[in-house]
């Protein structure tokens, strides 16, 4: 475990394993620990780098009211990579983490060996983009008027997601010996609950207004992926739209939007194949 001071924040990050570097970027309310089960299954093939994004969990902001942008988070990812390796790295991003990975690759293509982008919520690419813009404006208004809980409710309605794969990413580990709740699991749950306010109040709405620069990604190896259990849901649709715009086929992975937590062994096998040169 290490910390890295970057402009406006201190980033908590963790490195494990050996081999080519694989940077994992989480999205939503999740942090580095959400990838623990998956990372454990990849550490014999990759040097896995996980981190808490700025403003989340153990990565505090110098100014809690600092406006959040995908570009700002992509700069963080670039600095994390620079602290770990001088070589191009593999990148795996889920949800808004996939948008951040795409921005990282667009800005610094020389640092990205390959990017697996799972269901990036690039809603501006969808035919009903105007509906999503209006919906996120409602999320913003609800947050101001009624707080994070109510805003997350409106966000959930807008996403219309089934919940499959929307777990915490903590496969097992929920009970300690003797049947007591695992303290590490409970701590992770508490962190993610605190992250909810930051996500819905500071990230979700501004991120929704930014579309990826797909033209800048033409020279980068990008593998868009979608969940087998999330067909028809907005992030799944957006993932297919990204693949179509890039002129590549989307790869289907087990589970839903957050299937990496429910199916870490299968995800590890898929990622190993997708990232093979």
DOVORO-563231 format. One record per residue (C-alpha): residue in three letters; residue number from 1; x, y, z. Coordinates in nm, 2 decimals, padded with zeros to 4 digits, always signed. Layout:
PT:ALA:NUM:X:Y:Z .
...
! end
This chain:
PT:UNK:1:+00.00:+00.00:+00.00 .
PT:UNK:2:+00.13:+00.35:-00.09 .
PT:UNK:3:+00.01:+00.70:-00.13 .
PT:UNK:4:+00.09:+00.94:-00.41 .
PT:UNK:5:+00.05:+01.32:-00.38 .
PT:UNK:6:-00.10:+01.47:-00.69 .
PT:UNK:7:-00.24:+01.82:-00.76 .
PT:UNK:8:-00.54:+01.85:-00.53 .
PT:UNK:9:-00.54:+01.50:-00.38 .
PT:UNK:10:-00.36:+01.22:-00.22 .
PT:UNK:11:-00.41:+00.88:-00.39 .
PT:UNK:12:-00.41:+00.55:-00.21 .
PT:UNK:13:-00.29:+00.27:-00.43 .
PT:UNK:14:-00.18:-00.09:-00.40 .
PT:UNK:15:+00.06:-00.30:-00.61 .
PT:UNK:16:+00.07:-00.68:-00.62 .
PT:UNK:17:+00.20:-00.96:-00.84 .
PT:UNK:18:+00.46:-00.98:-01.11 .
PT:UNK:19:+00.47:-00.94:-01.49 .
PT:UNK:20:+00.34:-00.66:-01.71 .
PT:UNK:21:+00.16:-00.38:-01.53 .
PT:UNK:22:-00.22:-00.40:-01.53 .
PT:UNK:23:-00.39:-00.08:-01.40 .
PT:UNK:24:-00.75:-00.14:-01.27 .
PT:UNK:25:-00.97:+00.17:-01.25 .
PT:UNK:26:-01.30:+00.14:-01.06 .
PT:UNK:27:-01.61:+00.34:-01.11 .
PT:UNK:28:-01.91:+00.46:-00.91 .
PT:UNK:29:-01.88:+00.41:-00.53 .
PT:UNK:30:-01.62:+00.14:-00.55 .
PT:UNK:31:-01.26:+00.16:-00.45 .
PT:UNK:32:-00.94:-00.05:-00.49 .
PT:UNK:33:-01.07:-00.33:-00.26 .
PT:UNK:34:-01.36:-00.41:-00.50 .
PT:UNK:35:-01.10:-00.56:-00.73 .
PT:UNK:36:-00.93:-00.77:-00.46 .
PT:UNK:37:-01.07:-01.11:-00.56 .
PT:UNK:38:-01.00:-01.05:-00.93 .
PT:UNK:39:-00.65:-00.91:-00.86 .
PT:UNK:40:-00.56:-01.22:-00.66 .
PT:UNK:41:-00.63:-01.44:-00.96 .
PT:UNK:42:-00.42:-01.22:-01.19 .
PT:UNK:43:-00.12:-01.15:-00.97 .
PT:UNK:44:+00.07:-01.45:-01.10 .
PT:UNK:45:+00.06:-01.31:-01.46 .
PT:UNK:46:+00.05:-00.93:-01.40 .
PT:UNK:47:+00.17:-00.66:-01.17 .
PT:UNK:48:-00.17:-00.55:-01.07 .
PT:UNK:49:-00.22:-00.18:-00.96 .
PT:UNK:50:-00.54:-00.08:-00.79 .
PT:UNK:51:-00.62:+00.26:-00.64 .
PT:UNK:52:-00.90:+00.47:-00.48 .
PT:UNK:53:-01.00:+00.75:-00.71 .
PT:UNK:54:-00.97:+01.10:-00.58 .
PT:UNK:55:-01.24:+01.20:-00.34 .
PT:UNK:56:-01.32:+00.83:-00.27 .
PT:UNK:57:-01.24:+00.62:+00.03 .
PT:UNK:58:-00.87:+00.66:+00.12 .
PT:UNK:59:-00.79:+00.93:-00.14 .
PT:UNK:60:-00.89:+01.26:+00.01 .
PT:UNK:61:-00.92:+01.59:-00.18 .
PT:UNK:62:-00.74:+01.91:-00.07 .
PT:UNK:63:-01.06:+02.09:-00.16 .
PT:UNK:64:-01.38:+01.88:-00.12 .
PT:UNK:65:-01.57:+02.11:-00.35 .
PT:UNK:66:-01.32:+02.08:-00.64 .
PT:UNK:67:-01.52:+02.02:-00.97 .
PT:UNK:68:-01.47:+01.67:-01.09 .
PT:UNK:69:-01.39:+01.59:-01.46 .
PT:UNK:70:-01.29:+01.27:-01.64 .
PT:UNK:71:-00.98:+01.45:-01.76 .
PT:UNK:72:-00.88:+01.52:-01.40 .
PT:UNK:73:-00.92:+01.15:-01.31 .
PT:UNK:74:-00.73:+01.05:-01.62 .
PT:UNK:75:-00.44:+01.26:-01.51 .
PT:UNK:76:-00.45:+01.08:-01.18 .
PT:UNK:77:-00.43:+00.74:-01.36 .
PT:UNK:78:-00.14:+00.87:-01.57 .
PT:UNK:79:+00.05:+00.97:-01.25 .
PT:UNK:80:-00.02:+00.64:-01.08 .
PT:UNK:81:+00.12:+00.46:-01.39 .
PT:UNK:82:+00.43:+00.69:-01.40 .
PT:UNK:83:+00.50:+00.61:-01.03 .
PT:UNK:84:+00.49:+00.24:-01.10 .
PT:UNK:85:+00.64:+00.18:-01.45 .
PT:UNK:86:+00.82:+00.35:-01.74 .
PT:UNK:87:+00.66:+00.09:-01.98 .
PT:UNK:88:+00.32:+00.09:-02.15 .
PT:UNK:89:+00.06:-00.08:-01.93 .
PT:UNK:90:-00.26:-00.27:-01.97 .
PT:UNK:91:-00.56:-00.10:-01.83 .
PT:UNK:92:-00.90:-00.24:-01.72 .
PT:UNK:93:-01.18:+00.00:-01.63 .
PT:UNK:94:-01.54:-00.06:-01.53 .
PT:UNK:95:-01.82:+00.19:-01.57 .
PT:UNK:96:-01.69:+00.55:-01.51 .
PT:UNK:97:-01.35:+00.38:-01.47 .
PT:UNK:98:-01.38:+00.27:-01.83 .
PT:UNK:99:-01.44:+00.63:-01.93 .
PT:UNK:100:-01.14:+00.74:-01.74 .
PT:UNK:101:-00.93:+00.47:-01.90 .
PT:UNK:102:-01.05:+00.59:-02.25 .
PT:UNK:103:-00.95:+00.94:-02.16 .
PT:UNK:104:-00.61:+00.82:-02.04 .
PT:UNK:105:-00.55:+00.63:-02.36 .
PT:UNK:106:-00.66:+00.93:-02.57 .
PT:UNK:107:-00.43:+01.17:-02.39 .
PT:UNK:108:-00.13:+00.93:-02.35 .
PT:UNK:109:-00.16:+00.65:-02.61 .
PT:UNK:110:+00.21:+00.57:-02.56 .
PT:UNK:111:+00.14:+00.46:-02.20 .
PT:UNK:112:-00.15:+00.22:-02.28 .
PT:UNK:113:-00.06:-00.12:-02.42 .
PT:UNK:114:-00.42:-00.23:-02.43 .
PT:UNK:115:-00.75:-00.10:-02.27 .
PT:UNK:116:-01.04:-00.33:-02.17 .
PT:UNK:117:-01.33:-00.09:-02.12 .
PT:UNK:118:-01.63:-00.25:-01.96 .
PT:UNK:119:-01.97:-00.08:-02.02 .
PT:UNK:120:-01.84:+00.28:-02.02 .
PT:UNK:121:-02.15:+00.50:-01.96 .
PT:UNK:122:-02.10:+00.71:-02.27 .
PT:UNK:123:-02.47:+00.80:-02.29 .
PT:UNK:124:-02.41:+01.08:-02.53 .
PT:UNK:125:-02.35:+00.82:-02.80 .
PT:UNK:126:-02.70:+00.68:-02.76 .
PT:UNK:127:-03.01:+00.77:-02.98 .
PT:UNK:128:-03.19:+00.88:-02.66 .
PT:UNK:129:-02.90:+01.09:-02.53 .
PT:UNK:130:-03.13:+01.39:-02.47 .
PT:UNK:131:-03.34:+01.18:-02.23 .
PT:UNK:132:-03.03:+01.09:-02.03 .
PT:UNK:133:-02.92:+01.46:-02.02 .
PT:UNK:134:-03.26:+01.55:-01.88 .
PT:UNK:135:-03.25:+01.26:-01.63 .
PT:UNK:136:-02.91:+01.36:-01.50 .
PT:UNK:137:-03.03:+01.72:-01.46 .
PT:UNK:138:-03.31:+01.58:-01.24 .
PT:UNK:139:-03.05:+01.38:-01.04 .
PT:UNK:140:-02.86:+01.70:-00.98 .
PT:UNK:141:-03.18:+01.89:-00.87 .
PT:UNK:142:-03.28:+01.60:-00.64 .
PT:UNK:143:-02.94:+01.60:-00.48 .
PT:UNK:144:-02.96:+01.97:-00.40 .
PT:UNK:145:-03.31:+01.95:-00.27 .
PT:UNK:146:-03.32:+01.61:-00.09 .
PT:UNK:147:-02.97:+01.48:-00.05 .
PT:UNK:148:-02.77:+01.18:-00.17 .
PT:UNK:149:-03.02:+00.90:-00.08 .
PT:UNK:150:-03.30:+01.05:-00.29 .
PT:UNK:151:-03.06:+01.14:-00.57 .
PT:UNK:152:-02.93:+00.78:-00.58 .
PT:UNK:153:-03.29:+00.67:-00.60 .
PT:UNK:154:-03.35:+00.89:-00.91 .
PT:UNK:155:-03.01:+00.77:-01.05 .
PT:UNK:156:-03.12:+00.41:-01.01 .
PT:UNK:157:-03.45:+00.48:-01.19 .
PT:UNK:158:-03.26:+00.65:-01.47 .
PT:UNK:159:-03.03:+00.35:-01.51 .
PT:UNK:160:-03.30:+00.09:-01.49 .
PT:UNK:161:-03.05:-00.17:-01.40 .
PT:UNK:162:-03.15:-00.51:-01.27 .
PT:UNK:163:-02.89:-00.52:-00.99 .
PT:UNK:164:-02.72:-00.83:-01.13 .
PT:UNK:165:-02.35:-00.79:-01.07 .
PT:UNK:166:-02.40:-00.47:-00.87 .
PT:UNK:167:-02.25:-00.62:-00.56 .
PT:UNK:168:-01.96:-00.48:-00.37 .
PT:UNK:169:-01.69:-00.69:-00.55 .
PT:UNK:170:-01.61:-00.87:-00.23 .
PT:UNK:171:-01.65:-01.24:-00.33 .
PT:UNK:172:-01.66:-01.43:+00.00 .
PT:UNK:173:-01.48:-01.28:+00.30 .
PT:UNK:174:-01.81:-01.17:+00.45 .
PT:UNK:175:-01.77:-01.37:+00.76 .
PT:UNK:176:-01.47:-01.42:+00.99 .
PT:UNK:177:-01.40:-01.75:+01.17 .
PT:UNK:178:-01.68:-01.82:+01.41 .
PT:UNK:179:-01.95:-01.67:+01.19 .
PT:UNK:180:-01.88:-01.31:+01.28 .
PT:UNK:181:-01.88:-01.04:+01.00 .
PT:UNK:182:-01.54:-00.99:+00.85 .
PT:UNK:183:-01.41:-00.65:+00.98 .
PT:UNK:184:-01.24:-00.58:+00.64 .
PT:UNK:185:-01.56:-00.64:+00.46 .
PT:UNK:186:-01.76:-00.42:+00.70 .
PT:UNK:187:-01.50:-00.15:+00.66 .
PT:UNK:188:-01.52:-00.16:+00.28 .
PT:UNK:189:-01.90:-00.14:+00.30 .
PT:UNK:190:-01.87:+00.17:+00.52 .
PT:UNK:191:-01.63:+00.33:+00.28 .
PT:UNK:192:-01.85:+00.27:-00.02 .
PT:UNK:193:-02.15:+00.40:+00.16 .
PT:UNK:194:-01.96:+00.72:+00.23 .
PT:UNK:195:-01.86:+00.73:-00.13 .
PT:UNK:196:-02.22:+00.74:-00.24 .
PT:UNK:197:-02.26:+01.11:-00.16 .
PT:UNK:198:-01.94:+01.20:-00.35 .
PT:UNK:199:-02.05:+00.99:-00.65 .
PT:UNK:200:-02.40:+01.12:-00.69 .
PT:UNK:201:-02.32:+01.48:-00.58 .
PT:UNK:202:-01.99:+01.54:-00.75 .
PT:UNK:203:-01.91:+01.28:-01.02 .
PT:UNK:204:-02.22:+01.12:-01.18 .
PT:UNK:205:-02.37:+01.44:-01.33 .
PT:UNK:206:-02.05:+01.61:-01.47 .
PT:UNK:207:-01.92:+01.28:-01.60 .
PT:UNK:208:-02.25:+01.22:-01.79 .
PT:UNK:209:-02.19:+01.55:-01.98 .
PT:UNK:210:-01.86:+01.43:-02.12 .
PT:UNK:211:-01.83:+01.21:-02.43 .
PT:UNK:212:-01.51:+01.01:-02.51 .
PT:UNK:213:-01.28:+01.13:-02.78 .
PT:UNK:214:-01.32:+00.82:-03.00 .
PT:UNK:215:-01.11:+00.96:-03.28 .
PT:UNK:216:-00.81:+00.99:-03.05 .
PT:UNK:217:-00.85:+00.62:-02.97 .
PT:UNK:218:-00.81:+00.50:-03.33 .
PT:UNK:219:-00.45:+00.41:-03.28 .
PT:UNK:220:-00.50:+00.24:-02.94 .
PT:UNK:221:-00.59:-00.12:-02.88 .
PT:UNK:222:-00.93:-00.08:-02.71 .
PT:UNK:223:-01.15:-00.38:-02.62 .
PT:UNK:224:-01.50:-00.28:-02.53 .
PT:UNK:225:-01.68:-00.53:-02.32 .
PT:UNK:226:-02.04:-00.58:-02.19 .
PT:UNK:227:-02.21:-00.80:-01.94 .
PT:UNK:228:-02.40:-01.12:-02.03 .
PT:UNK:229:-02.66:-01.03:-01.77 .
PT:UNK:230:-02.70:-00.66:-01.85 .
PT:UNK:231:-02.84:-00.66:-02.20 .
PT:UNK:232:-03.07:-00.37:-02.26 .
PT:UNK:233:-02.94:-00.17:-01.97 .
PT:UNK:234:-02.80:+00.18:-02.05 .
PT:UNK:235:-02.43:+00.11:-01.97 .
PT:UNK:236:-02.45:-00.21:-02.18 .
PT:UNK:237:-02.61:-00.02:-02.47 .
PT:UNK:238:-02.34:+00.25:-02.44 .
PT:UNK:239:-02.07:-00.02:-02.44 .
PT:UNK:240:-02.21:-00.15:-02.77 .
PT:UNK:241:-02.22:+00.20:-02.91 .
PT:UNK:242:-01.86:+00.26:-02.82 .
PT:UNK:243:-01.76:-00.07:-03.00 .
PT:UNK:244:-01.96:+00.03:-03.31 .
PT:UNK:245:-01.80:+00.37:-03.33 .
PT:UNK:246:-01.46:+00.22:-03.29 .
PT:UNK:247:-01.53:-00.04:-03.56 .
PT:UNK:248:-01.46:-00.34:-03.33 .
PT:UNK:249:-01.67:-00.62:-03.18 .
PT:UNK:250:-01.77:-00.59:-02.82 .
PT:UNK:251:-01.67:-00.89:-02.60 .
PT:UNK:252:-01.93:-01.03:-02.36 .
PT:UNK:253:-01.81:-01.10:-02.01 .
PT:UNK:254:-01.99:-01.30:-01.73 .
PT:UNK:255:-02.24:-01.13:-01.51 .
PT:UNK:256:-02.37:-00.78:-01.54 .
PT:UNK:257:-02.23:-00.43:-01.50 .
PT:UNK:258:-02.02:-00.53:-01.20 .
PT:UNK:259:-01.97:-00.90:-01.29 .
PT:UNK:260:-01.60:-00.88:-01.19 .
PT:UNK:261:-01.71:-00.92:-00.83 .
PT:UNK:262:-01.94:-01.21:-00.89 .
PT:UNK:263:-01.72:-01.40:-01.13 .
PT:UNK:264:-01.36:-01.32:-01.06 .
PT:UNK:265:-01.22:-01.65:-01.18 .
PT:UNK:266:-01.40:-01.63:-01.51 .
PT:UNK:267:-01.30:-01.26:-01.54 .
PT:UNK:268:-00.94:-01.34:-01.48 .
PT:UNK:269:-00.94:-01.60:-01.76 .
PT:UNK:270:-01.11:-01.36:-02.00 .
PT:UNK:271:-00.88:-01.07:-01.92 .
PT:UNK:272:-00.57:-01.28:-01.96 .
PT:UNK:273:-00.69:-01.38:-02.31 .
PT:UNK:274:-00.80:-01.03:-02.41 .
PT:UNK:275:-00.48:-00.87:-02.30 .
PT:UNK:276:-00.26:-01.13:-02.47 .
PT:UNK:277:-00.04:-00.97:-02.74 .
! end
